[in-house]
Amino acid sequence: MAYPRKCEGCDATYVTWNGFASFPHVTLAAHDGGTPSPWNDSRPGRLLDLRCELCGAVFRWDYFARADDRRLGRTVALLRDPIPGWRAAPAATSANRGWRGAERAEQRRAS
């Protein structure tokens, strides 16, 4: 996975107990730069500015950089600290996490 597994500002995990990732962050900007793609090193890498929807922190993410655990993706810098009193976006709340098709799957039961 090349997206963050936790917030660099509030240290909240973006991975559930069963190993699935929820992504309570938003991409604010994407730039060429950073580590080139491991599949095509002639193309520039991608630097993403991500905002955590849980705390409001903004951090720069090098999409193709190798992390310490050999996964792709690594934080380059914390651009903005968590915002005191930040209200989590509705999509980031625990009630809204998980597979989005679950409600529809229950409605489509065989008759």
Contacts in CASP RR format, 6 or more apart in sequence:
PFRMAT RR
TARGET T0000
AUTHOR 0000-0000-0000
METHOD contacts of the structure
MODEL  1
MAYPRKCEGCDATYVTWNGFASFPHVTLAAHDGGTPSPWNDSRPGRLLDL
RCELCGAVFRWDYFARADDRRLGRTVALLRDPIPGWRAAPAATSANRGWR
GAERAEQRRAS
1 21 0 8 1.000
1 71 0 8 1.000
1 72 0 8 1.000
2 63 0 8 1.000
2 64 0 8 1.000
2 71 0 8 1.000
2 72 0 8 1.000
2 73 0 8 1.000
3 14 0 8 1.000
3 21 0 8 1.000
3 23 0 8 1.000
3 25 0 8 1.000
3 61 0 8 1.000
3 73 0 8 1.000
4 14 0 8 1.000
4 25 0 8 1.000
4 50 0 8 1.000
4 59 0 8 1.000
4 61 0 8 1.000
4 73 0 8 1.000
4 75 0 8 1.000
5 13 0 8 1.000
5 14 0 8 1.000
5 15 0 8 1.000
5 21 0 8 1.000
5 71 0 8 1.000
6 12 0 8 1.000
6 13 0 8 1.000
6 14 0 8 1.000
6 15 0 8 1.000
7 14 0 8 1.000
7 25 0 8 1.000
7 52 0 8 1.000
7 54 0 8 1.000
7 55 0 8 1.000
7 57 0 8 1.000
7 59 0 8 1.000
8 57 0 8 1.000
8 59 0 8 1.000
8 75 0 8 1.000
8 78 0 8 1.000
9 52 0 8 1.000
9 55 0 8 1.000
9 57 0 8 1.000
9 59 0 8 1.000
9 78 0 8 1.000
9 81 0 8 1.000
9 82 0 8 1.000
10 52 0 8 1.000
10 54 0 8 1.000
10 55 0 8 1.000
10 57 0 8 1.000
10 82 0 8 1.000
12 24 0 8 1.000
12 52 0 8 1.000
12 54 0 8 1.000
12 55 0 8 1.000
14 21 0 8 1.000
14 22 0 8 1.000
14 23 0 8 1.000
14 24 0 8 1.000
14 25 0 8 1.000
15 21 0 8 1.000
15 22 0 8 1.000
16 22 0 8 1.000
16 97 0 8 1.000
16 98 0 8 1.000
20 98 0 8 1.000
22 97 0 8 1.000
22 98 0 8 1.000
24 52 0 8 1.000
24 53 0 8 1.000
24 54 0 8 1.000
24 88 0 8 1.000
24 89 0 8 1.000
24 91 0 8 1.000
24 92 0 8 1.000
24 97 0 8 1.000
25 50 0 8 1.000
25 51 0 8 1.000
25 52 0 8 1.000
25 53 0 8 1.000
26 50 0 8 1.000
26 51 0 8 1.000
26 53 0 8 1.000
27 48 0 8 1.000
27 49 0 8 1.000
27 50 0 8 1.000
28 49 0 8 1.000
28 50 0 8 1.000
28 51 0 8 1.000
28 58 0 8 1.000
29 48 0 8 1.000
29 49 0 8 1.000
30 46 0 8 1.000
30 47 0 8 1.000
30 48 0 8 1.000
30 49 0 8 1.000
31 46 0 8 1.000
31 47 0 8 1.000
31 48 0 8 1.000
31 49 0 8 1.000
32 44 0 8 1.000
32 45 0 8 1.000
32 46 0 8 1.000
32 47 0 8 1.000
33 44 0 8 1.000
33 45 0 8 1.000
33 46 0 8 1.000
33 47 0 8 1.000
34 44 0 8 1.000
34 45 0 8 1.000
34 46 0 8 1.000
34 47 0 8 1.000
34 62 0 8 1.000
34 64 0 8 1.000
34 65 0 8 1.000
34 76 0 8 1.000
35 45 0 8 1.000
35 62 0 8 1.000
35 63 0 8 1.000
35 64 0 8 1.000
35 65 0 8 1.000
35 66 0 8 1.000
36 42 0 8 1.000
36 43 0 8 1.000
36 44 0 8 1.000
36 45 0 8 1.000
36 64 0 8 1.000
37 43 0 8 1.000
37 45 0 8 1.000
37 64 0 8 1.000
38 64 0 8 1.000
38 72 0 8 1.000
45 62 0 8 1.000
45 63 0 8 1.000
45 64 0 8 1.000
46 62 0 8 1.000
46 63 0 8 1.000
46 64 0 8 1.000
47 60 0 8 1.000
47 61 0 8 1.000
47 62 0 8 1.000
47 63 0 8 1.000
47 76 0 8 1.000
48 60 0 8 1.000
48 61 0 8 1.000
48 63 0 8 1.000
49 58 0 8 1.000
49 59 0 8 1.000
49 60 0 8 1.000
49 61 0 8 1.000
49 79 0 8 1.000
50 58 0 8 1.000
50 59 0 8 1.000
50 60 0 8 1.000
50 61 0 8 1.000
51 57 0 8 1.000
51 58 0 8 1.000
52 58 0 8 1.000
52 59 0 8 1.000
52 82 0 8 1.000
53 88 0 8 1.000
53 89 0 8 1.000
53 91 0 8 1.000
53 92 0 8 1.000
54 86 0 8 1.000
54 88 0 8 1.000
54 92 0 8 1.000
55 82 0 8 1.000
55 83 0 8 1.000
55 86 0 8 1.000
55 88 0 8 1.000
56 80 0 8 1.000
56 82 0 8 1.000
56 83 0 8 1.000
56 86 0 8 1.000
57 78 0 8 1.000
57 80 0 8 1.000
57 81 0 8 1.000
57 82 0 8 1.000
57 83 0 8 1.000
58 78 0 8 1.000
58 79 0 8 1.000
58 80 0 8 1.000
59 75 0 8 1.000
59 76 0 8 1.000
59 77 0 8 1.000
59 78 0 8 1.000
59 79 0 8 1.000
60 75 0 8 1.000
60 76 0 8 1.000
60 77 0 8 1.000
60 79 0 8 1.000
61 73 0 8 1.000
61 74 0 8 1.000
61 75 0 8 1.000
61 76 0 8 1.000
62 73 0 8 1.000
62 74 0 8 1.000
62 75 0 8 1.000
62 76 0 8 1.000
63 72 0 8 1.000
63 73 0 8 1.000
64 72 0 8 1.000
64 73 0 8 1.000
65 72 0 8 1.000
65 73 0 8 1.000
65 74 0 8 1.000
65 76 0 8 1.000
66 72 0 8 1.000
66 73 0 8 1.000
66 74 0 8 1.000
67 73 0 8 1.000
67 74 0 8 1.000
90 96 0 8 1.000
END
